[in-house]
Amino acid sequence: MKNTVILITNNGMGKADEKLGQTLAGKYFELLSQNGSLPAAICFYTEGVKLVCEGSPVLAQLRKLETDGVRLIVCSTCLNYYELNEKVQVGIVGGMGDILETQVKAEKVITL
């Protein structure tokens, strides 16, 4: 997984009810952290940026991944769109160019 990038484009996993999607995302991030084989980066864009902001139920899991060396890249355009710039709690705010560069360098890209 070390050359893998995960893309998060929803406020949770899948197209389920928001609470269920967030519960699934939290469990996924927790298991990913325990797995021992971490991705190079997780990129958040569109509604996915909401997961790195104040009030997100998955902040603890994301902080653990970041502490363990996973780069969390958050789309600045999306934060601006949702007016969430001041609410980011974890990750590095970057542009679509940063996300594209991360994808190009990856051997594998997974979209959740």
Backbone as numpy.savetxt, mean C-alpha at the origin, in Angstrom:
# Nx Ny Nz CAx CAy CAz Cx Cy Cz
10.04 -13.05 -3.32 9.22 -11.83 -3.32 10.07 -10.56 -3.32
11.38 -10.66 -3.12 12.18 -9.45 -2.94 12.19 -8.53 -4.16
11.90 -9.05 -5.34 11.82 -8.21 -6.54 10.38 -8.06 -7.01
9.46 -8.17 -6.07 8.03 -8.07 -6.36 7.48 -6.74 -5.84
6.53 -6.19 -6.59 5.84 -4.97 -6.18 4.35 -5.29 -6.11
3.71 -4.84 -5.05 2.28 -5.03 -4.88 1.59 -3.68 -5.07
0.54 -3.69 -5.86 -0.25 -2.48 -6.13 -1.56 -2.55 -5.37
-1.86 -1.51 -4.63 -3.11 -1.42 -3.88 -3.92 -0.28 -4.49
-5.06 -0.62 -5.09 -5.85 0.39 -5.77 -7.24 0.58 -5.16
-7.54 -0.17 -4.10 -8.83 -0.07 -3.44 -8.63 0.23 -1.96
-9.66 0.73 -1.31 -9.63 0.98 0.12 -9.93 -0.34 0.84
-9.08 -1.32 0.59 -9.24 -2.68 1.10 -8.91 -3.65 -0.02
-9.20 -4.93 0.20 -8.93 -5.93 -0.83 -10.22 -6.26 -1.58
-10.09 -6.38 -2.87 -11.22 -6.79 -3.69 -12.28 -5.72 -3.86
-13.41 -6.14 -4.32 -14.53 -5.23 -4.59 -15.68 -5.51 -3.64
-15.35 -5.89 -2.41 -16.34 -6.23 -1.40 -16.77 -4.99 -0.63
-17.64 -5.20 0.34 -18.00 -4.17 1.30 -16.70 -3.61 1.88
-16.64 -2.29 2.09 -15.42 -1.63 2.53 -14.84 -2.25 3.81
-15.68 -2.53 4.79 -15.20 -3.09 6.05 -14.59 -4.48 5.83
-15.24 -5.31 5.03 -14.69 -6.63 4.73 -13.38 -6.51 3.97
-13.34 -5.62 2.99 -12.11 -5.41 2.21 -10.96 -4.95 3.08
-11.24 -4.08 4.05 -10.19 -3.60 4.95 -9.75 -4.71 5.91
-10.69 -5.52 6.36 -10.35 -6.66 7.22 -9.43 -7.62 6.47
-9.77 -7.92 5.23 -8.95 -8.82 4.42 -7.56 -8.23 4.17
-7.51 -6.94 3.88 -6.22 -6.28 3.66 -5.36 -6.35 4.91
-5.95 -6.10 6.06 -5.20 -6.17 7.31 -4.62 -7.55 7.55
-5.42 -8.58 7.30 -4.95 -9.96 7.47 -3.86 -10.28 6.45
-4.03 -9.83 5.23 -3.03 -10.06 4.17 -1.70 -9.41 4.56
-1.73 -8.15 4.99 -0.50 -7.46 5.37 0.16 -8.14 6.58
-0.65 -8.59 7.52 -0.12 -9.27 8.70 0.59 -10.57 8.30
-0.06 -11.37 7.45 0.53 -12.63 7.01 1.75 -12.39 6.13
1.71 -11.36 5.32 2.85 -11.00 4.49 4.06 -10.69 5.36
3.83 -9.96 6.43 4.90 -9.60 7.34 5.49 -10.84 8.02
4.64 -11.78 8.37 5.08 -13.01 9.05 5.76 -13.99 8.10
5.48 -13.86 6.82 5.98 -14.79 5.81 7.50 -14.83 5.73
8.15 -13.71 6.00 9.60 -13.66 5.94 10.17 -13.33 4.57
9.36 -13.46 3.53 9.79 -13.10 2.18 8.97 -11.88 1.75
9.55 -10.70 1.94 8.81 -9.46 1.74 8.99 -8.89 0.34
7.98 -8.18 -0.15 8.11 -7.51 -1.45 9.05 -6.31 -1.34
9.54 -5.86 -2.48 10.39 -4.66 -2.50 9.58 -3.42 -2.15
8.34 -3.38 -2.63 7.52 -2.18 -2.42 6.04 -2.52 -2.51
5.25 -1.65 -1.88 3.80 -1.66 -2.04 3.43 -0.26 -2.47
2.74 -0.15 -3.60 2.34 1.15 -4.15 0.84 1.35 -3.95
0.47 2.51 -3.45 -0.92 2.84 -3.18 -1.36 3.97 -4.10
-2.42 3.74 -4.86 -2.98 4.81 -5.67 -4.49 4.62 -5.79
-5.15 5.54 -6.44 -6.60 5.71 -6.43 -7.09 5.58 -4.98
-8.16 4.82 -4.73 -8.70 4.74 -3.36 -7.78 4.00 -2.41
-6.76 3.35 -2.92 -5.80 2.65 -2.07 -5.07 3.58 -1.12
-4.94 4.86 -1.48 -4.23 5.81 -0.61 -4.92 5.97 0.74
-6.20 5.67 0.80 -6.93 5.82 2.06 -6.41 4.87 3.14
-5.78 3.77 2.72 -5.26 2.80 3.69 -4.05 3.30 4.46
-3.36 4.31 3.95 -2.16 4.82 4.64 -2.47 6.08 5.45
-3.73 6.44 5.52 -4.11 7.70 6.17 -4.75 7.48 7.54
-4.76 8.57 8.28 -5.38 8.62 9.61 -6.73 7.91 9.59
-6.95 7.05 10.57 -8.21 6.34 10.67 -8.24 4.99 9.99
-7.23 4.67 9.20 -7.18 3.38 8.51 -7.00 2.26 9.52
-7.76 1.17 9.37 -7.64 0.05 10.31 -6.40 -0.83 10.06
-5.61 -0.52 9.04 -4.45 -1.37 8.72 -3.11 -0.65 8.95
-3.14 0.46 9.64 -1.90 1.24 9.84 -0.83 0.45 10.60
-1.21 -0.30 11.60 -0.22 -1.06 12.39 0.49 -2.08 11.51
-0.27 -2.76 10.66 0.33 -3.76 9.77 1.26 -3.10 8.75
0.85 -1.93 8.24 1.69 -1.22 7.26 2.95 -0.68 7.92
2.84 -0.18 9.13 4.03 0.31 9.85 5.04 -0.81 10.06
4.55 -2.00 10.38 5.42 -3.16 10.58 6.14 -3.50 9.28
5.42 -3.51 8.17 6.05 -3.80 6.88 7.11 -2.76 6.54
6.79 -1.50 6.79 7.75 -0.43 6.51 8.99 -0.57 7.39
8.78 -0.87 8.66 9.90 -1.09 9.58 10.77 -2.26 9.12
10.15 -3.25 8.52 10.87 -4.43 8.04 11.56 -4.20 6.69
11.42 -2.99 6.13 12.15 -2.64 4.92 11.35 -2.57 3.63
10.05 -2.74 3.70 9.22 -2.63 2.50 8.96 -1.15 2.23
9.24 -0.71 0.99 8.96 0.68 0.61 7.46 0.82 0.35
6.85 1.78 1.01 5.43 2.08 0.80 5.37 3.39 0.05
4.92 3.34 -1.20 4.89 4.53 -2.05 3.43 4.95 -2.26
3.14 6.21 -1.95 1.77 6.72 -1.97 1.66 7.80 -3.04
0.66 7.70 -3.89 0.46 8.63 -5.00 0.02 10.01 -4.52
0.83 11.01 -4.80 0.52 12.39 -4.39 -0.71 12.94 -5.11
-0.88 12.61 -6.38 -2.05 13.08 -7.13 -3.33 12.57 -6.49
-3.32 11.31 -6.07 -4.51 10.72 -5.45 -4.77 11.34 -4.08
-3.71 11.57 -3.32 -3.88 12.24 -2.02 -4.49 13.62 -2.22
-4.01 14.35 -3.21 -4.57 15.68 -3.51 -6.04 15.57 -3.88
-6.37 14.61 -4.72 -7.74 14.42 -5.19 -8.71 14.18 -4.03
-8.29 13.32 -3.10 -9.14 13.00 -1.94 -8.93 13.95 -0.76
-8.08 14.96 -0.96 -7.77 15.95 0.08 -7.27 15.26 1.37
-6.31 14.36 1.20 -5.77 13.59 2.31 -4.30 13.88 2.60
-3.75 14.91 1.98 -2.32 15.21 2.14 -1.88 15.29 3.59
-2.68 15.88 4.44 -2.31 16.09 5.84 -2.61 14.87 6.72
-3.17 13.82 6.14 -3.60 12.67 6.95 -2.72 11.44 6.76
-1.67 11.54 5.93 -0.79 10.40 5.69 -0.06 10.03 6.97
-0.10 8.75 7.32 0.51 8.26 8.56 1.71 7.34 8.32
1.82 6.81 7.12 2.88 5.85 6.83 3.21 5.91 5.34
4.45 5.62 5.01 4.85 5.58 3.60 5.53 6.85 3.13
5.94 6.81 1.88 6.61 7.92 1.22 5.67 8.46 0.15
5.39 9.74 0.18 4.54 10.35 -0.85 5.39 10.58 -2.08
4.93 10.05 -3.20 5.64 10.20 -4.47 4.66 10.41 -5.60
5.19 10.54 -6.78 4.35 10.74 -7.95 4.17 9.46 -8.74
3.39 9.55 -9.79 3.17 8.39 -10.64 4.48 7.93 -11.27
5.42 8.85 -11.47 6.73 8.48 -11.99 7.47 7.54 -11.05
7.35 7.77 -9.75 7.96 6.89 -8.76 7.33 5.49 -8.79
6.02 5.47 -8.93 5.30 4.19 -8.99 5.69 3.45 -10.27
5.74 4.16 -11.38 6.12 3.54 -12.65 7.54 2.99 -12.59
8.46 3.76 -12.05 9.85 3.32 -11.94 9.95 2.05 -11.09
9.19 1.99 -10.01 9.19 0.82 -9.13 8.65 -0.39 -9.87
7.61 -0.21 -10.66 7.03 -1.32 -11.43 8.00 -1.83 -12.50
8.66 -0.90 -13.19 9.58 -1.27 -14.27 10.74 -2.10 -13.73
11.22 -1.75 -12.55 12.35 -2.46 -11.94 11.96 -3.82 -11.37
10.68 -4.04 -11.15 10.22 -5.27 -10.52 10.24 -6.44 -11.51
10.49 -7.62 -10.98 10.38 -8.84 -11.78 8.94 -9.30 -11.84
8.16 -8.94 -10.81 6.77 -9.37 -10.73 5.95 -8.25 -10.11
4.76 -7.99 -10.66 3.85 -6.99 -10.13 2.51 -7.67 -9.84
2.05 -7.51 -8.60 0.79 -8.10 -8.16 -0.18 -6.98 -7.82
-1.40 -7.03 -8.38 -2.42 -6.05 -8.06 -3.47 -6.70 -7.16
-3.73 -6.07 -6.02 -4.75 -6.60 -5.10 -6.03 -5.84 -5.26
